[in-house]
């Protein structure tokens, strides 16, 4: 489980650091969601279903603030997009 960390993939600016719009945390209307659409087919589906011409963090953030986290989870499940609600413990 720690292999991405060990290999520097989670350090600032790295692939799994949240720098990519398709692999990041976003604020929803009532909480947060985590998106992990790294594979090309997930990334394409994420972009298409959000109705964005290109994926950039600002545009994705604006879209995801429009609905509740639970609404986004339902949407993601309907469209086979890897997105989950971030729960507080």
Phi and psi in degrees as GROMACS dihedral restraints (atoms count N, CA, C in turn):
[ dihedral_restraints ]
;  ai    aj    ak    al  type     phi  dphi    fc
    3     4     5     6     1   -90.4    20    10
    4     5     6     7     1     3.5    20    10
    6     7     8     9     1   -58.2    20    10
    7     8     9    10     1   -43.3    20    10
    9    10    11    12     1   -58.6    20    10
   10    11    12    13     1   -39.3    20    10
   12    13    14    15     1   -65.8    20    10
   13    14    15    16     1   -47.1    20    10
   15    16    17    18     1   -58.1    20    10
   16    17    18    19     1   -36.8    20    10
   18    19    20    21     1   -93.3    20    10
   19    20    21    22     1    10.6    20    10
   21    22    23    24     1    77.3    20    10
   22    23    24    25     1    13.4    20    10
   24    25    26    27     1   -77.7    20    10
   25    26    27    28     1   -10.0    20    10
   27    28    29    30     1  -108.1    20    10
   28    29    30    31     1     1.8    20    10
   30    31    32    33     1   -72.7    20    10
   31    32    33    34     1   163.5    20    10
   33    34    35    36     1   -52.0    20    10
   34    35    36    37     1   126.8    20    10
   36    37    38    39     1    84.0    20    10
   37    38    39    40     1    -5.6    20    10
   39    40    41    42     1   -82.3    20    10
   40    41    42    43     1   168.2    20    10
   42    43    44    45     1   -50.5    20    10
   43    44    45    46     1   -43.6    20    10
   45    46    47    48     1  -102.2    20    10
   46    47    48    49     1    22.8    20    10
   48    49    50    51     1   -89.1    20    10
   49    50    51    52     1    -8.1    20    10
   51    52    53    54     1    99.3    20    10
   52    53    54    55     1     4.6    20    10
   54    55    56    57     1   -73.1    20    10
   55    56    57    58     1   -27.2    20    10
   57    58    59    60     1   -84.4    20    10
   58    59    60    61     1   136.8    20    10
   60    61    62    63     1   -63.7    20    10
   61    62    63    64     1   -25.5    20    10
   63    64    65    66     1   -88.5    20    10
   64    65    66    67     1     0.6    20    10
   66    67    68    69     1  -143.6    20    10
   67    68    69    70     1    83.8    20    10
   69    70    71    72     1  -162.7    20    10
   70    71    72    73     1   174.7    20    10
   72    73    74    75     1  -100.3    20    10
   73    74    75    76     1   140.3    20    10
   75    76    77    78     1  -135.8    20    10
   76    77    78    79     1   144.8    20    10
   78    79    80    81     1   -78.9    20    10
   79    80    81    82     1   130.7    20    10
   81    82    83    84     1  -100.3    20    10
   82    83    84    85     1  -174.7    20    10
   84    85    86    87     1   -60.1    20    10
   85    86    87    88     1   -35.2    20    10
   87    88    89    90     1  -130.4    20    10
   88    89    90    91     1    16.2    20    10
   90    91    92    93     1   171.9    20    10
   91    92    93    94     1  -146.2    20    10
   93    94    95    96     1  -132.4    20    10
   94    95    96    97     1   151.7    20    10
   96    97    98    99     1  -127.7    20    10
   97    98    99   100     1   152.6    20    10
   99   100   101   102     1  -114.1    20    10
  100   101   102   103     1   129.2    20    10
  102   103   104   105     1  -110.7    20    10
  103   104   105   106     1   134.1    20    10
  105   106   107   108     1  -134.0    20    10
  106   107   108   109     1    55.6    20    10
  108   109   110   111     1   -95.1    20    10
  109   110   111   112     1    55.9    20    10
  111   112   113   114     1   -73.9    20    10
  112   113   114   115     1   -36.9    20    10
  114   115   116   117     1   -69.0    20    10
  115   116   117   118     1   144.5    20    10
  117   118   119   120     1   -53.0    20    10
  118   119   120   121     1   -40.9    20    10
  120   121   122   123     1   -69.4    20    10
  121   122   123   124     1   -34.6    20    10
  123   124   125   126     1   -69.4    20    10
  124   125   126   127     1   -42.4    20    10
  126   127   128   129     1   -61.0    20    10
  127   128   129   130     1   -45.8    20    10
  129   130   131   132     1   -63.2    20    10
  130   131   132   133     1   -42.8    20    10
  132   133   134   135     1   -65.4    20    10
  133   134   135   136     1   -41.9    20    10
  135   136   137   138     1   -58.9    20    10
  136   137   138   139     1   -49.8    20    10
  138   139   140   141     1   -61.9    20    10
  139   140   141   142     1   -46.9    20    10
  141   142   143   144     1   -62.9    20    10
  142   143   144   145     1   -46.9    20    10
  144   145   146   147     1   -71.4    20    10
  145   146   147   148     1   -25.3    20    10
  147   148   149   150     1   -80.3    20    10
  148   149   150   151     1    -8.3    20    10
  150   151   152   153     1    58.9    20    10
  151   152   153   154     1    47.8    20    10
  153   154   155   156     1  -109.2    20    10
  154   155   156   157     1   142.6    20    10
  156   157   158   159     1   -73.1    20    10
  157   158   159   160     1   -34.3    20    10
  159   160   161   162     1  -146.1    20    10
  160   161   162   163     1   157.0    20    10
  162   163   164   165     1   -92.3    20    10
  163   164   165   166     1   117.8    20    10
  165   166   167   168     1  -139.0    20    10
  166   167   168   169     1   152.5    20    10
  168   169   170   171     1   -59.2    20    10
  169   170   171   172     1   -38.7    20    10
  171   172   173   174     1   -65.3    20    10
  172   173   174   175     1   -45.4    20    10
  174   175   176   177     1   -66.1    20    10
  175   176   177   178     1   -41.9    20    10
  177   178   179   180     1   -63.1    20    10
  178   179   180   181     1   -44.5    20    10
  180   181   182   183     1   -59.9    20    10
  181   182   183   184     1   -42.7    20    10
  183   184   185   186     1   -62.7    20    10
  184   185   186   187     1   -42.1    20    10
  186   187   188   189     1   -64.0    20    10
  187   188   189   190     1   -47.3    20    10
  189   190   191   192     1   -72.1    20    10
  190   191   192   193     1   -16.3    20    10
  192   193   194   195     1   -77.6    20    10
  193   194   195   196     1    -7.2    20    10
  195   196   197   198     1   -82.7    20    10
  196   197   198   199     1   -16.7    20    10
  198   199   200   201     1  -134.6    20    10
  199   200   201   202     1   165.6    20    10
  201   202   203   204     1   -71.4    20    10
  202   203   204   205     1   158.8    20    10
  204   205   206   207     1   -59.2    20    10
  205   206   207   208     1   -41.8    20    10
  207   208   209   210     1   -66.7    20    10
  208   209   210   211     1   -34.7    20    10
  210   211   212   213     1   -64.0    20    10
  211   212   213   214     1   -39.5    20    10
  213   214   215   216     1   -66.5    20    10
  214   215   216   217     1   -35.0    20    10
  216   217   218   219     1   -64.4    20    10
  217   218   219   220     1   -44.5    20    10
  219   220   221   222     1   -60.1    20    10
  220   221   222   223     1   -47.6    20    10
  222   223   224   225     1   -57.2    20    10
  223   224   225   226     1   -46.8    20    10
  225   226   227   228     1   -63.2    20    10
  226   227   228   229     1   -41.5    20    10
  228   229   230   231     1   -64.0    20    10
  229   230   231   232     1   -37.2    20    10
  231   232   233   234     1   -66.7    20    10
  232   233   234   235     1   -27.7    20    10
  234   235   236   237     1  -113.0    20    10
  235   236   237   238     1    11.3    20    10
  237   238   239   240     1    55.6    20    10
  238   239   240   241     1    51.3    20    10
  240   241   242   243     1  -115.5    20    10
  241   242   243   244     1   129.2    20    10
  243   244   245   246     1   -74.2    20    10
  244   245   246   247     1    95.6    20    10
  246   247   248   249     1  -144.2    20    10
  247   248   249   250     1   135.3    20    10
  249   250   251   252     1  -134.0    20    10
  250   251   252   253     1   156.9    20    10
  252   253   254   255     1   -79.1    20    10
  253   254   255   256     1   137.8    20    10
  255   256   257   258     1   -86.6    20    10
  256   257   258   259     1   118.0    20    10
  258   259   260   261     1   -97.5    20    10
  259   260   261   262     1   144.7    20    10
  261   262   263   264     1   -82.7    20    10
  262   263   264   265     1   142.9    20    10
